[in-house]
Amino acid sequence: MKNLKKYKIHRNSVTLIFLLFLFLSACIKPYTPKIESNEASKMVVSGRITNQIGFQAIKISKSIPLDESHYIPVSNCKGSIWDENGKEFPLVETDPGVYQFEVKDGDIQIGLSYAIQIITPDGEELRSEPDTMTTVAPIETPNYVIDSIYNGAYNYFTPGLQFQIDINGNENTSPYYLFEIDATYEHHAKFAREWYYDYIDEWHYRAGVFHIYPPDSSLFYCWTTQRVPEIFTLSTENLAENKFTNFPLQFVPFNRPYLTYGYSMMVRQIGLSRKAYEYWENMRLNNNQNGELYAKQPVDTQGNIKNLTNPEKEVLGYFGASIISEMRIFIDPMPTNPNPFCGPVKLEQGFREIGKENYPAFLMNNPLGDYLMTWLPDPCVNCASYSGSTTKPDFWPY
């Protein structure tokens, strides 16, 4: 082994290097790309036609600049979905930017191509390229293993459940897969609503402490259902068989309240055409971990929809035709260590520390039932303060 030569750096050299680093750091300015308004605001068409009987929906909106996050629906559009034999599925706007259409038994045929046509409020015609309805293998029951993910920024491993699924297709089913997951979990407030500080008379600004008995637990139990934001795509095209074992899906960490009181996943296995797979694979590379699908939409992402009236105007999104195979699973409550949402505040200077915007301000009580000078912010007594509903889902088993 070669001897390593040791170098000694003079103190003045260290000082010069440090000053040079500060100078260069001062010269570095954050770069924010300037995007013209017509480039940052494009039509976005999101949705597909599937084999599921009932009402389905297409969303039409505008894309937004990278530094914004609100949703801009486009209303008053007219349009229809057509199959290659001329069967029409008219679009009807039910909410701003949401257009429903009905699929009845026998309407969908595997092997047919489907396309969408939209007339915008400005009279522009948008039309997709036809997408072929491909079948997909029956979904297998997802499973999970206890695993952890590494956070390089903090050099920390986060333990949790890694969900995964097997693929068992054949030569007659699509080798291109998209997985969508709707997750539901139960979560609780930490305290019932019992003692609270509030105004007695808003005209004279007299205030007092009031008591609810029996304690109000109507906001103690909540359930949240949300679409998992990650995009999961898989191609078995280059494998010996249309099969795959333990394809990784969602990772659910133990430091969040998802698993504490039970957890449910609705997993949809969606068969794609090759062009649809290429689109969703690009979307996966661009959008995973970034929240809503078009929250920070790259301006150069495009799908199979064109503006026929003004071809120079790009349209974002992909209209597809897919057979869906789905399954719901439940995970029993598990011991977790979630980061707390509730942070009681000890009132060292009395009720003056509580802003009027927080009235009624609920208070902690002691084992004897008297109130303490400790304020319970809304997340402590209202499980719906950050997400969810107090209405228990019909499918919830616990």
VEXDREN-2710 file (C-alpha; in Angstrom, 1 decimal):
% VEXDREN-2710
k/r/px/py/pz
1/MET/0.0/0.0/0.0
2/LYS/1.3/3.4/-0.9
3/ASN/2.1/5.8/1.9
4/LEU/-0.3/8.7/2.2
5/LYS/1.4/12.0/2.1
6/LYS/0.2/14.4/4.8
7/TYR/-0.2/18.1/4.1
8/LYS/-0.2/20.9/6.6
9/ILE/-2.3/23.9/5.8
10/HIS/-1.1/27.2/7.1
11/ARG/-3.6/29.2/9.2
12/ASN/-3.5/32.1/6.8
13/SER/-4.4/29.7/3.9
14/VAL/-7.4/28.5/5.9
15/THR/-8.5/32.1/6.4
16/LEU/-8.2/32.9/2.7
17/ILE/-10.2/29.8/1.8
18/PHE/-12.9/30.8/4.2
19/LEU/-13.1/34.4/2.9
20/LEU/-13.2/33.1/-0.7
21/PHE/-16.1/30.8/0.3
22/LEU/-18.0/33.7/1.8
23/PHE/-17.4/35.8/-1.3
24/LEU/-18.5/33.2/-3.7
25/SER/-21.6/32.4/-1.5
26/ALA/-22.5/36.1/-1.6
27/CYS/-22.3/36.1/-5.4
28/ILE/-24.7/33.2/-5.7
29/LYS/-28.3/34.3/-6.2
30/PRO/-31.4/32.0/-6.4
31/TYR/-32.6/31.6/-9.9
32/THR/-36.3/31.7/-10.6
33/PRO/-37.2/31.0/-14.2
34/LYS/-39.4/33.6/-15.9
35/ILE/-42.3/31.9/-17.6
36/GLU/-44.7/33.9/-19.7
37/SER/-48.3/33.8/-18.5
38/ASN/-49.4/32.0/-21.7
39/GLU/-46.8/29.4/-21.0
40/ALA/-47.7/29.0/-17.3
41/SER/-51.4/28.8/-17.9
42/LYS/-52.4/25.9/-20.2
43/MET/-55.4/23.8/-20.5
44/VAL/-55.2/20.5/-18.5
45/VAL/-57.5/17.6/-19.2
46/SER/-57.3/14.8/-16.6
47/GLY/-59.3/11.6/-16.7
48/ARG/-60.1/8.3/-18.5
49/ILE/-62.9/6.0/-19.4
50/THR/-63.0/2.7/-17.7
51/ASN/-65.1/-0.5/-17.4
52/GLN/-66.6/0.6/-14.1
53/ILE/-70.4/0.9/-14.2
54/GLY/-71.9/4.3/-13.2
55/PHE/-70.8/7.9/-13.4
56/GLN/-67.2/8.7/-14.2
57/ALA/-65.6/12.1/-14.4
58/ILE/-63.1/14.2/-16.4
59/LYS/-61.5/17.3/-14.9
60/ILE/-60.7/20.4/-17.0
61/SER/-58.5/23.1/-15.5
62/LYS/-55.6/25.5/-16.1
63/SER/-52.0/24.8/-15.2
64/ILE/-50.4/27.3/-12.9
65/PRO/-47.0/29.0/-12.4
66/LEU/-44.4/27.0/-10.5
67/ASP/-44.6/29.4/-7.4
68/GLU/-48.4/28.9/-7.0
69/SER/-50.5/26.0/-5.8
70/HIS/-54.1/26.8/-6.2
71/TYR/-56.5/24.9/-8.5
72/ILE/-58.1/26.7/-11.5
73/PRO/-61.1/24.9/-12.9
74/VAL/-62.5/25.6/-16.4
75/SER/-66.3/25.7/-16.5
76/ASN/-68.8/25.9/-19.3
77/CYS/-67.0/23.5/-21.6
78/LYS/-69.0/21.2/-24.0
79/GLY/-67.8/17.8/-25.0
80/SER/-68.2/14.0/-25.4
81/ILE/-66.3/10.8/-25.4
82/TRP/-66.6/8.6/-28.5
83/ASP/-65.6/5.1/-29.3
84/GLU/-64.4/4.1/-32.8
85/ASN/-67.9/2.8/-33.7
86/GLY/-69.5/6.2/-33.0
87/LYS/-71.0/5.6/-29.6
88/GLU/-71.2/8.8/-27.6
89/PHE/-70.8/9.5/-23.9
90/PRO/-71.9/13.2/-23.4
91/LEU/-70.1/15.2/-20.7
92/VAL/-72.2/17.1/-18.1
93/GLU/-70.6/19.6/-15.7
94/THR/-71.5/18.8/-12.1
95/ASP/-69.0/21.0/-10.3
96/PRO/-66.7/23.7/-11.5
97/GLY/-64.3/22.0/-13.9
98/VAL/-65.7/18.5/-13.2
99/TYR/-67.6/16.8/-16.1
100/GLN/-69.4/13.5/-15.6
101/PHE/-70.4/10.9/-18.1
102/GLU/-72.3/7.6/-17.5
103/VAL/-71.1/4.1/-18.4
104/LYS/-73.8/1.4/-18.5
105/ASP/-73.5/-2.3/-18.6
106/GLY/-72.3/-3.4/-22.0
107/ASP/-71.1/0.0/-23.1
108/ILE/-67.4/-0.8/-22.9
109/GLN/-65.6/-3.2/-25.2
110/ILE/-62.0/-4.4/-24.9
111/GLY/-60.0/-3.7/-28.1
112/LEU/-62.0/-0.6/-29.1
113/SER/-60.4/2.9/-29.2
114/TYR/-61.8/5.9/-27.3
115/ALA/-61.2/9.6/-27.7
116/ILE/-62.5/12.8/-26.1
117/GLN/-63.6/16.0/-27.8
118/ILE/-64.0/19.3/-25.8
119/ILE/-65.2/22.7/-26.9
120/THR/-63.8/25.4/-24.5
121/PRO/-65.8/28.5/-23.5
122/ASP/-63.6/30.4/-26.0
123/GLY/-64.7/28.1/-28.8
124/GLU/-61.5/26.2/-29.1
125/GLU/-61.7/22.5/-30.0
126/LEU/-59.6/20.1/-28.0
127/ARG/-59.4/16.5/-29.1
128/SER/-57.4/13.5/-28.0
129/GLU/-55.7/10.8/-30.1
130/PRO/-57.6/7.5/-29.7
131/ASP/-56.5/5.2/-26.9
132/THR/-57.2/1.5/-27.0
133/MET/-59.1/-0.2/-24.2
134/THR/-56.7/-3.0/-22.9
135/THR/-57.5/-5.6/-20.4
136/VAL/-55.5/-6.1/-17.2
137/ALA/-54.8/-9.2/-15.0
138/PRO/-57.0/-9.7/-11.9
139/ILE/-55.5/-7.9/-9.0
140/GLU/-53.6/-9.9/-6.3
141/THR/-54.0/-9.2/-2.6
142/PRO/-51.4/-6.6/-1.6
143/ASN/-49.0/-7.5/1.2
144/TYR/-46.6/-5.6/3.4
145/VAL/-43.2/-5.9/5.2
146/ILE/-41.8/-3.9/8.0
147/ASP/-39.0/-1.8/6.5
148/SER/-37.4/1.7/6.7
149/ILE/-36.5/4.5/4.3
150/TYR/-33.3/6.5/4.6
151/ASN/-33.4/10.3/4.8
152/GLY/-30.0/11.4/3.6
153/ALA/-30.5/15.1/4.6
154/TYR/-30.8/14.1/8.3
155/ASN/-28.9/10.8/8.2
156/TYR/-32.0/9.1/9.6
157/PHE/-33.9/5.9/9.0
158/THR/-37.8/6.1/9.2
159/PRO/-39.4/2.8/10.0
160/GLY/-42.8/1.8/8.6
161/LEU/-44.7/-0.6/6.4
162/GLN/-43.7/-1.1/2.8
163/PHE/-46.7/-2.3/0.8
164/GLN/-46.1/-4.4/-2.3
165/ILE/-48.1/-6.5/-4.8
166/ASP/-47.6/-9.4/-7.2
167/ILE/-48.4/-9.3/-10.9
168/ASN/-49.8/-12.4/-12.6
169/GLY/-50.6/-11.4/-16.2
170/ASN/-50.4/-13.5/-19.3
171/GLU/-50.0/-13.0/-23.1
172/ASN/-53.6/-11.7/-23.4
173/THR/-53.3/-9.0/-20.7
174/SER/-51.5/-5.7/-20.9
175/PRO/-47.9/-5.6/-19.8
176/TYR/-48.2/-2.0/-18.8
177/TYR/-49.6/-1.1/-15.4
178/LEU/-50.6/1.9/-13.4
179/PHE/-51.5/1.7/-9.7
180/GLU/-53.7/4.2/-7.9
181/ILE/-54.2/4.1/-4.1
182/ASP/-56.9/5.7/-2.0
183/ALA/-55.9/5.5/1.7
184/THR/-58.3/5.8/4.7
185/TYR/-57.2/6.0/8.3
186/GLU/-58.8/6.8/11.6
187/HIS/-57.4/9.5/13.9
188/HIS/-58.4/11.0/17.2
189/ALA/-58.2/14.3/19.0
190/LYS/-56.3/14.1/22.3
191/PHE/-58.9/15.7/24.6
192/ALA/-62.7/16.0/24.7
193/ARG/-64.2/19.5/24.8
194/GLU/-65.0/20.3/28.4
195/TRP/-63.7/23.6/29.9
196/TYR/-63.4/26.7/27.7
197/TYR/-62.7/30.4/27.9
198/ASP/-65.0/32.7/25.9
199/TYR/-66.8/36.0/25.8
200/ILE/-70.0/36.4/27.8
201/ASP/-71.1/39.6/26.2
202/GLU/-69.3/40.9/23.1
203/TRP/-70.6/44.4/23.6
204/HIS/-69.1/44.8/27.1
205/TYR/-66.2/42.4/26.5
206/ARG/-66.8/40.5/29.6
207/ALA/-65.3/37.0/29.5
208/GLY/-65.5/33.8/31.5
209/VAL/-64.8/30.1/31.8
210/PHE/-67.6/27.7/30.9
211/HIS/-68.1/24.0/31.5
212/ILE/-69.6/21.4/29.2
213/TYR/-70.9/18.4/31.0
214/PRO/-70.8/15.6/30.0
215/PRO/-67.7/16.4/28.0
216/ASP/-68.3/16.9/24.2
217/SER/-66.6/14.1/22.3
218/SER/-68.3/14.8/18.9
219/LEU/-65.0/16.0/17.4
220/PHE/-62.9/13.3/19.0
221/TYR/-63.1/10.6/16.2
222/CYS/-62.3/11.3/12.6
223/TRP/-61.6/9.4/9.3
224/THR/-59.5/10.8/6.5
225/THR/-59.6/9.4/2.9
226/GLN/-57.0/10.7/0.4
227/ARG/-55.4/9.8/-2.9
228/VAL/-51.8/8.7/-2.3
229/PRO/-49.8/11.3/-4.4
230/GLU/-47.1/8.9/-5.7
231/ILE/-47.4/7.5/-9.2
232/PHE/-46.7/3.8/-9.5
233/THR/-46.0/2.4/-12.9
234/LEU/-44.7/-0.9/-14.1
235/SER/-43.8/-2.5/-17.5
236/THR/-43.2/-6.3/-17.9
237/GLU/-42.6/-5.9/-21.6
238/ASN/-39.0/-7.0/-21.4
239/LEU/-39.5/-9.8/-18.9
240/ALA/-39.8/-13.5/-19.8
241/GLU/-43.4/-13.5/-18.5
242/ASN/-46.0/-10.9/-17.8
243/LYS/-45.4/-11.4/-14.1
244/PHE/-43.7/-9.6/-11.2
245/THR/-43.2/-10.4/-7.6
246/ASN/-43.3/-7.9/-4.7
247/PHE/-43.6/-4.7/-6.8
248/PRO/-43.3/-1.9/-4.2
249/LEU/-46.2/0.4/-3.7
250/GLN/-46.8/2.9/-0.9
251/PHE/-44.5/3.2/2.2
252/VAL/-46.5/4.2/5.4
253/PRO/-44.2/5.5/8.2
254/PHE/-44.8/4.8/11.9
255/ASN/-44.1/8.4/12.8
256/ARG/-47.5/9.5/11.4
257/PRO/-50.9/8.7/12.8
258/TYR/-52.0/6.5/9.8
259/LEU/-51.7/3.1/11.4
260/THR/-52.6/3.8/15.0
261/TYR/-56.3/3.1/14.8
262/GLY/-56.5/1.0/11.6
263/TYR/-55.7/1.6/8.0
264/SER/-57.4/0.8/4.7
265/MET/-56.1/0.9/1.1
266/MET/-58.2/0.8/-2.1
267/VAL/-55.7/-0.4/-4.7
268/ARG/-56.6/0.0/-8.4
269/GLN/-54.6/-2.0/-11.0
270/ILE/-55.0/-0.2/-14.3
271/GLY/-54.1/-1.7/-17.7
272/LEU/-52.5/0.8/-20.0
273/SER/-51.7/1.0/-23.7
274/ARG/-48.0/1.5/-24.5
275/LYS/-48.4/5.3/-25.2
276/ALA/-50.4/5.7/-22.0
277/TYR/-47.6/3.9/-20.1
278/GLU/-44.9/6.2/-21.5
279/TYR/-46.9/9.2/-20.5
280/TRP/-47.5/8.0/-16.9
281/GLU/-43.9/6.9/-16.6
282/ASN/-42.8/10.4/-17.5
283/MET/-45.3/11.8/-15.0
284/ARG/-43.9/9.5/-12.3
285/LEU/-40.4/10.8/-12.9
286/ASN/-41.5/14.4/-12.9
287/ASN/-44.1/14.4/-10.2
288/ASN/-43.6/11.9/-7.5
289/GLN/-43.4/13.4/-4.0
290/ASN/-44.7/16.7/-5.3
291/GLY/-48.3/16.6/-4.0
292/GLU/-51.2/17.2/-6.4
293/LEU/-50.6/16.0/-10.0
294/TYR/-50.5/19.4/-11.6
295/ALA/-49.6/21.5/-8.5
296/LYS/-46.2/22.3/-10.0
297/GLN/-46.6/21.1/-13.6
298/PRO/-43.5/21.2/-15.8
299/VAL/-44.3/23.3/-18.8
300/ASP/-42.9/20.8/-21.3
301/THR/-45.1/17.8/-20.2
302/GLN/-47.7/16.9/-22.8
303/GLY/-50.0/14.0/-23.5
304/ASN/-52.2/12.9/-26.4
305/ILE/-54.6/15.9/-26.5
306/LYS/-54.3/18.6/-29.1
307/ASN/-55.8/22.1/-29.6
308/LEU/-57.2/21.8/-33.2
309/THR/-58.3/25.4/-33.3
310/ASN/-54.9/26.8/-32.2
311/PRO/-52.3/24.0/-32.7
312/GLU/-49.6/26.3/-31.2
313/LYS/-51.3/26.1/-27.8
314/GLU/-50.2/23.0/-25.9
315/VAL/-52.7/21.0/-23.9
316/LEU/-51.5/19.1/-20.8
317/GLY/-52.9/15.7/-19.7
318/TYR/-53.7/12.3/-21.2
319/PHE/-57.1/10.9/-21.9
320/GLY/-56.9/7.1/-21.7
321/ALA/-59.2/4.0/-21.9
322/SER/-58.5/1.3/-19.3
323/ILE/-59.9/-1.8/-17.6
324/ILE/-59.5/-1.5/-13.8
325/SER/-59.1/-4.4/-11.4
326/GLU/-59.3/-3.2/-7.7
327/MET/-59.2/-4.5/-4.2
328/ARG/-59.6/-3.0/-0.7
329/ILE/-57.5/-4.3/2.2
330/PHE/-57.5/-3.4/5.9
331/ILE/-54.6/-3.3/8.4
332/ASP/-55.5/-3.7/12.1
333/PRO/-54.3/-1.0/14.5
334/MET/-50.6/-1.1/15.1
335/PRO/-48.3/0.5/17.8
336/THR/-46.9/3.7/16.3
337/ASN/-45.1/6.8/17.6
338/PRO/-46.6/9.6/15.6
339/ASN/-45.4/13.2/15.8
340/PRO/-47.9/15.1/17.9
341/PHE/-50.3/17.5/16.3
342/CYS/-51.5/18.7/19.8
343/GLY/-49.3/21.1/21.7
344/PRO/-50.9/22.3/25.0
345/VAL/-49.8/25.8/26.0
346/LYS/-49.3/26.7/29.7
347/LEU/-50.7/30.2/30.3
348/GLU/-48.0/31.9/32.4
349/GLN/-49.7/35.3/32.1
350/GLY/-53.3/34.3/32.1
351/PHE/-56.0/34.3/29.4
352/ARG/-54.5/37.4/27.8
353/GLU/-52.0/35.1/26.0
354/ILE/-54.9/33.6/23.9
355/GLY/-55.8/35.6/20.8
356/LYS/-59.4/36.4/20.3
357/GLU/-59.3/34.6/17.0
358/ASN/-58.9/31.4/19.0
359/TYR/-62.1/31.8/21.1
360/PRO/-63.7/29.6/22.4
361/ALA/-60.4/28.5/23.9
362/PHE/-60.6/25.1/25.4
363/LEU/-58.7/24.3/28.6
364/MET/-57.1/21.2/30.1
365/ASN/-58.6/19.8/33.2
366/ASN/-57.0/17.9/36.2
367/PRO/-58.0/14.5/37.5
368/LEU/-60.5/16.1/39.9
369/GLY/-62.4/17.7/37.0
370/ASP/-61.3/21.3/37.5
371/TYR/-59.7/23.3/34.7
372/LEU/-56.1/24.2/34.5
373/MET/-54.5/27.3/33.1
374/THR/-53.3/25.3/30.1
375/TRP/-54.8/26.1/26.7
376/LEU/-55.6/23.3/24.2
377/PRO/-55.3/24.6/20.6
378/ASP/-57.8/23.4/18.1
379/PRO/-55.9/20.2/17.0
380/CYS/-56.0/19.0/20.6
381/VAL/-59.9/19.0/20.8
382/ASN/-60.9/18.8/17.1
383/CYS/-59.7/15.8/15.1
384/ALA/-60.9/17.5/11.9
385/SER/-58.8/20.6/12.4
386/TYR/-56.1/19.3/10.0
387/SER/-58.0/16.7/7.9
388/GLY/-60.8/14.3/7.9
389/SER/-64.5/14.0/8.8
390/THR/-66.4/12.8/11.8
391/THR/-68.6/10.6/9.6
392/LYS/-67.4/7.0/9.7
393/PRO/-67.1/5.4/6.2
394/ASP/-69.5/2.7/5.4
395/PHE/-66.7/0.3/4.7
396/TRP/-64.8/0.9/8.0
397/PRO/-64.7/-2.4/9.9
398/TYR/-63.7/-1.3/13.4
END
